[in-house]
Structures are given as C-alpha cells and as structure tokens.
C-alpha cells in the first residue's frame, strides 16, 4: 500500500490533485480510526505508535500524510480526553470508526494566538451557534464531513452567550451528503501552492454555518489555556505534524545515503564514493545526528501523552519539538540535494518534490518566532 502511495505522489503533485485513491485505501484499512479505542470501533493505537505510522506514511507520500494528519489530529484529541475520563468528544471516536472525515478549521490569517483567540465570530441561538469567518489551510477541503472550528463570542456585539466577558467556542460543523445544515461555505482564491499540493488545503470562508449544541466541545475565555481541550489539540497537532516532517527527513536521508555511496570521478584522477568529500560527509553526519535527536524528543513526548504524565512545560516542549523536527527535515532534504547533485534539480526528481513539500513546515503553528518570544519571556522572568 505504501509503495502505491509513493507511485501516485508525483502525479498528485504535478496535477495539483487531491489524494483520493490514497484516502480511499487508508479509509478501507481502518487507519482513519487508528487512535479510537476498540470499544469505539477503532484499533486503540497509542500516540507513540501513531507517530511511527505517520512517519512511514510521510516517507512514501508526504502530502497524503499531512492531509490525513489533520483528520487524525481530531481523533487523537478525542482519545486524549477519553483517556483522562473526559467523554465530551467520545462521539468523534465513534464517527471516525464509522468513516466520517474530520478537518482542521482553526488557522486564520494573522491570528498569532491560534487556539487562544479567534477572528471568526459566533452567535448563539436556541440550537447552538452560527459561525462566520475565514479559515486558511483547511486540509481535506474536498471531502471533510466534520470541520472542527473555533470562533469568538463578544457580548458587546450582540452575540450573547449569557456571559459578560468574551468567550471562544470550539465545535464541529457537519457536512453530510455534501450539504450543510445551515449557512454557506465559499473557497476564495485558487489552491496552487509550491508544495504539499495534494492536501488541497483551501481557504474556507464560513457564513452563518451551524454548530449544533451537541457538537460544541468547549466554551472558554480567550487566552485561557486551562481547559484540557487546549492541551489535547496542541499536543495532538504538534506531535503528529512533526511526525510528517520526520518522515520526510527519513526519506531524504535514505536518498542522501544512497547518493553518498555512489562512486564518482575525482578531479586529479581516479574515483571514490561521494562520502569521501569531507564537506559533504560532515553535512550528512550532522543531519543524521540532528534527526536522531529529533526522533527521540518526539517519542518521549508521545509516550508522556500516552502515559498521562504531568509536565509544567508542556506547551514549550511541544512547540520546541515540532519546530526542531521541521527545521532538521529541511536540512536533511538540503543535504540530499547536495549529495545527489544536479539531477535532483530536475522537477521530476523525488528530492525536488521533497524540497518543496518540506517547506510547508515553516507555516505550521507555533512558529519559530512565537517560540523564541516564549523562551525570551521565560528568561526575562
């Protein structure tokens, strides 16, 4: 199955096409419900094992891995809460096993607070909420049936939630049979990115779309990270997204190693493996060591989630590990390009696609700039 995914990846990229065949195979295999417990119809895969699985998938088809990742994030969020005795999203575990597709509708252009605030707005009525606003990078746009979103309720705007202060509502919009229960969705602009094209992560403009009361996950104050849902989302997103880039690094280093063993002519005569070039050898060695450390950091964090350990530095540790994994993946691809040489510059070469795909890691929250501000704040006391 993985080899079929690798075989289709160049076509998806060249045609800017959605990974429909890959998704169908993953769905039929039960992978979309992998984190759901057996009693909910899934496989009960712990996060540490899911991390490894996502790495393998990404090493064969990065865009497919990132695409399905955004579904798995919500299933893992529900699993995180379920394991801690919080049943509010147990229905997500069951829906995933039943074949529903979840998408991540949190990111907004210019919203650096990400989970802790929102530009999108929500109005409450007797049946739940009506949400309006624009979300970006909505992966799985063509196929999702459940879109997880958050939006801000400002009492002063007449959108009262029975509270005197602003609130954020987190919940899910349903699209059954391709239709919304209420409101409309538009996709302004054209999806034509540099890499990760098969994810079809369209911009999504919501206009009065319904979140029914039963699909509300939380109502929290802006900038209040105390609700377990926030750590559930942040940990699931950070670990699983990092896994995708770790998988790209796996494949880049595999290709780099094969190139390093290739015998090439020497300038003064004779021939030798490219690995005997001291500069290239040093770059490859550093990339391998960086990758090894990155993998261990991710595995430890995933295990801490699975074992429900408490940490004072959860958010810092997760953001640091996610940024490290994506940074070292870019370096790994760069090393692969250098060792392979000019042939990797051909647009049809796998490394050329990996070079473009890995750049998407720059745009996932939390950004390196946000992480640096957090660290500086801690140093300043």
C-alpha positions in Angstrom: 0.0 0.0 0.0 2.8 2.4 0.9 4.5 1.7 -2.5 1.3 2.5 -4.3 1.1 5.8 -2.4 4.7 6.6 -3.4 3.9 5.8 -7.0 0.9 8.1 -7.1 2.5 11.1 -5.2 4.3 12.6 -8.3 1.0 12.6 -10.3 -0.9 14.2 -7.5 1.8 16.9 -7.2 2.0 17.5 -11.0 -1.7 17.7 -11.5 -2.4 19.6 -8.2 -4.9 16.8 -7.5 -6.4 15.6 -4.2 -5.1 12.2 -2.9 -8.5 10.5 -3.4 -7.2 7.0 -4.1 -4.8 7.1 -1.2 -7.5 8.3 1.2 -9.9 5.5 0.0 -7.2 2.9 0.8 -6.5 4.4 4.2 -10.2 4.6 5.0 -10.8 0.9 4.0 -7.8 -0.2 6.0 -9.2 1.3 9.2 -6.3 3.8 9.5 -8.6 6.8 9.9 -9.9 5.3 13.2 -6.5 4.1 14.4 -6.5 6.1 17.7 -10.1 5.2 18.5 -10.3 2.5 21.3 -11.6 -0.9 20.3 -14.9 -0.3 22.1 -15.5 2.7 19.8 -14.7 0.7 16.7 -11.0 1.6 16.2 -7.6 0.0 16.8 -6.7 1.7 20.0 -3.3 2.8 18.6 -1.4 4.9 21.2 0.1 8.2 20.1 3.7 6.8 20.1 2.7 4.1 17.6 0.7 6.6 15.6 3.8 8.8 15.4 5.8 5.9 13.9 3.0 5.1 11.4 2.7 8.7 10.3 6.5 8.9 9.8 6.3 5.8 7.5 3.4 7.2 5.5 5.2 10.6 5.1 8.4 8.9 3.9 6.3 7.5 1.0 3.8 10.3 0.3 4.3 13.5 2.3 1.1 15.3 1.1 -1.0 12.2 1.8 0.5 12.0 5.3 -0.1 15.7 6.0 -3.6 15.5 4.6 -4.7 12.6 6.7 -2.8 14.0 9.6 -5.4 16.8 10.1 -8.1 14.2 10.4 -6.1 12.1 12.9 -5.4 15.2 15.0 -9.1 15.5 15.9 -9.4 11.7 16.6 -6.3 11.9 18.8 -7.8 14.9 20.6 -10.8 12.9 21.4 -8.6 10.0 22.5 -6.6 12.3 24.7 -9.7 13.4 26.5 -11.2 9.9 26.7 -8.1 8.5 28.3 -8.4 11.2 31.0 -12.0 10.4 31.8 -13.4 13.2 29.7 -16.2 11.9 27.4 -17.2 15.1 25.7 -15.7 14.0 22.3 -16.3 10.3 22.5 -18.7 10.7 19.6 -15.6 11.8 17.5 -14.0 8.4 18.2 -17.2 6.6 17.0 -17.7 8.8 13.9 -14.1 8.2 12.8 -14.7 4.5 13.0 -17.9 5.0 11.0 -15.9 6.6 8.2 -16.5 10.3 8.8 -13.7 12.7 7.7 -12.6 15.4 10.1 -10.8 18.5 9.1 -8.9 21.2 11.0 -10.5 24.6 10.7 -8.5 26.6 13.3 -5.9 28.6 11.4 -6.7 32.2 10.5 -4.5 34.6 8.6 -2.8 37.0 11.0 -4.1 35.2 14.2 -0.8 34.5 16.0 -2.8 33.5 19.2 -4.0 30.5 17.1 -6.0 28.4 19.7 -6.3 31.1 22.3 -8.2 33.7 20.3 -10.1 33.9 17.0 -11.1 36.4 14.4 -14.1 34.3 13.3 -17.3 35.2 15.2 -20.1 33.1 16.7 -23.7 34.0 17.5 -25.7 31.8 19.9 -29.3 30.8 19.5 -31.5 28.1 20.9 -29.9 25.4 18.7 -26.3 26.1 19.2 -24.1 28.6 17.3 -23.8 30.2 13.9 -20.2 30.8 12.9 -18.8 33.3 10.3 -15.2 34.0 9.4 -12.3 32.8 7.2 -10.1 29.9 7.9 -6.9 29.1 6.0 -5.1 25.9 5.1 -8.2 23.8 5.5 -6.7 20.5 4.6 -9.1 17.8 3.2 -11.4 20.6 1.9 -13.0 18.5 -0.9 -14.1 15.6 1.4 -14.5 16.5 5.0 -17.8 15.7 6.7 -16.9 17.3 10.1 -15.0 20.6 10.3 -13.5 21.5 13.7 -13.5 25.2 14.2 -13.3 27.9 16.9 -14.8 31.4 17.0 -15.1 34.3 19.3 -18.3 35.5 21.1 -18.2 39.1 22.0 -21.3 40.1 24.2 -20.9 43.7 23.1 -21.6 42.8 19.5 -25.0 41.4 20.4 -23.9 37.8 20.2 -24.6 37.0 23.8 -23.6 33.6 25.3 -25.0 34.5 28.7 -21.6 35.8 29.8 -20.4 39.3 30.5 -17.0 38.6 29.0 -15.8 37.3 25.6 -15.7 33.6 25.1 -14.3 31.2 22.5 -16.5 28.4 21.3 -14.9 25.2 19.9 -17.1 22.8 18.0 -17.8 21.0 14.7 -19.6 21.9 11.6 -21.3 19.0 9.9 -21.5 18.5 6.1 -23.5 15.3 5.5 -24.0 14.2 1.9 -22.1 17.2 0.8 -24.6 19.7 2.3 -24.5 22.0 5.3 -27.5 22.1 7.7 -27.4 25.9 7.6 -25.3 28.7 6.2 -22.8 28.5 3.4 -19.1 27.9 2.7 -17.0 29.5 -0.1 -13.4 28.9 -1.1 -12.0 32.2 -2.3 -8.7 32.0 -4.3 -7.0 29.2 -6.1 -5.1 26.4 -4.4 -1.8 26.4 -6.3 1.0 26.1 -3.6 4.7 25.4 -4.0 4.4 22.0 -2.3 2.1 19.7 -0.4 -0.3 20.2 -3.3 -2.4 17.0 -2.8 -3.7 18.1 0.6 -6.0 20.6 -1.2 -5.9 22.9 1.8 -8.3 25.5 0.5 -9.1 28.8 2.2 -12.6 28.4 3.7 -15.0 31.3 4.2 -17.8 30.5 6.6 -21.1 32.4 6.6 -23.5 31.5 9.3 -22.7 27.8 9.4 -24.3 25.8 12.2 -22.6 24.2 15.2 -25.4 22.3 16.9 -25.3 22.3 20.7 -24.3 18.6 20.9 -21.2 19.3 18.8 -19.8 22.0 21.0 -16.5 20.9 22.5 -15.8 23.8 24.8 -16.6 27.4 25.7 -13.6 29.1 27.2 -12.2 32.6 27.9 -9.7 33.9 25.3 -6.1 33.3 26.3 -7.1 30.7 28.9 -5.3 27.5 28.2 -6.6 25.8 31.3 -9.3 23.7 29.6 -7.9 20.2 28.8 -9.1 20.6 25.2 -6.4 23.1 24.5 -3.6 20.8 25.6 -5.3 18.0 23.7 -5.3 19.9 20.5 -1.8 21.4 20.9 -0.2 18.1 21.8 -2.0 16.1 19.1 -1.3 18.7 16.4 2.4 19.2 17.4 3.4 15.6 17.7 1.5 14.3 14.6 2.5 17.2 12.4 6.1 16.8 13.5 5.8 13.1 12.5 5.1 14.1 8.9 8.3 16.1 8.6 10.3 13.4 10.5 9.1 11.0 7.8 10.3 13.4 5.0 13.6 13.5 6.8 13.7 9.7 6.9 13.3 9.5 3.2 15.7 12.4 2.4 18.4 10.8 4.4 17.8 7.5 2.8 18.2 9.1 -0.6 21.2 11.1 0.6 22.9 8.0 1.9 22.4 6.2 -1.4 23.9 9.2 -3.2 26.8 9.3 -0.8 27.8 5.7 -1.6 27.8 6.4 -5.3 31.4 6.3 -6.8 32.3 9.4 -8.8 35.4 10.5 -10.7 38.0 12.6 -8.8 39.4 15.9 -10.1 43.0 14.6 -10.0 42.1 11.2 -11.5 40.7 8.0 -10.1 37.3 7.7 -8.4 35.8 7.4 -4.9 32.4 7.5 -3.1 31.0 11.0 -2.7 31.1 10.3 1.1 34.8 10.8 1.0 34.2 14.5 0.3 34.8 15.9 3.8 32.4 18.8 3.5 29.5 16.6 2.3 30.4 13.9 4.8 30.2 16.4 7.6 26.9 17.8 6.4 25.4 14.3 6.2 26.8 13.3 9.6 25.3 16.4 11.2 21.9 15.8 9.5 21.8 12.2 10.7 22.6 13.2 14.3 20.1 16.0 14.3 17.4 13.6 13.1 18.2 11.0 15.7 17.8 13.6 18.5 14.6 14.9 17.0 13.1 11.4 16.8 13.9 10.7 20.4 12.4 14.0 21.6 9.1 13.3 19.7 8.9 9.7 21.0 9.4 10.9 24.6 6.6 13.5 24.3 4.3 11.0 22.7 5.0 8.5 25.4 4.3 11.2 28.1 0.9 11.8 26.4 0.1 8.1 26.3 1.1 7.6 30.0 -0.8 10.8 31.0 2.2 12.3 32.7 2.0 15.9 34.0 4.6 18.4 32.9 5.0 22.1 33.8 6.4 22.9 30.3 4.0 21.0 28.0 3.4 23.9 25.6 7.1 24.9 25.4 8.3 21.3 25.0 5.7 20.5 22.2 6.4 23.7 20.3 10.2 23.2 20.6 10.0 19.6 19.3 7.7 20.5 16.4 9.9 23.3 15.3 13.1 21.2 15.7 11.6 18.3 13.6 10.6 20.6 10.8 13.9 22.5 10.8 16.1 19.4 10.7 13.8 17.9 8.0 14.6 20.9 5.8 18.3 20.5 6.4 18.1 16.8 5.6 16.5 17.5 2.3 19.1 20.1 1.6 21.9 17.5 2.3 20.1 15.1 0.0 20.1 17.6 -2.8 23.8 18.4 -2.4 24.8 14.8 -2.4 22.6 13.8 -5.3 23.8 16.7 -7.4 22.3 18.4 -10.4 20.0 15.5 -11.2 17.9 16.4 -8.1 17.2 19.8 -9.6 15.0 18.1 -12.2 11.4 18.8 -11.5 10.5 15.1 -11.7 13.1 14.0 -9.2 11.7 12.8 -5.9 14.1 15.1 -4.0 12.8 18.1 -5.9 9.3 17.3 -4.7 10.5 16.7 -1.1 12.4 20.0 -1.3 9.1 21.8 -2.0 7.0 19.7 0.4 9.2 20.2 3.4 8.8 24.0 3.2 5.2 23.7 4.4 6.7 23.1 7.8 7.5 26.8 8.0 3.9 27.7 8.2 2.5 25.4 11.0 1.9 26.9 14.4 3.6 27.6 16.7 6.1 29.5 14.6 9.8 29.7 15.4 9.3 33.5 16.1 6.5 32.7 18.5 8.6 30.0 20.2 11.5 32.4 20.5 9.2 35.0 22.2 8.1 32.4 24.7 11.7 31.5 25.5 12.7 35.1 25.9 9.7 35.8 28.1 10.7 32.9 30.4 14.3 34.1 30.5 13.2 37.6 31.5 11.1 36.2 34.3 
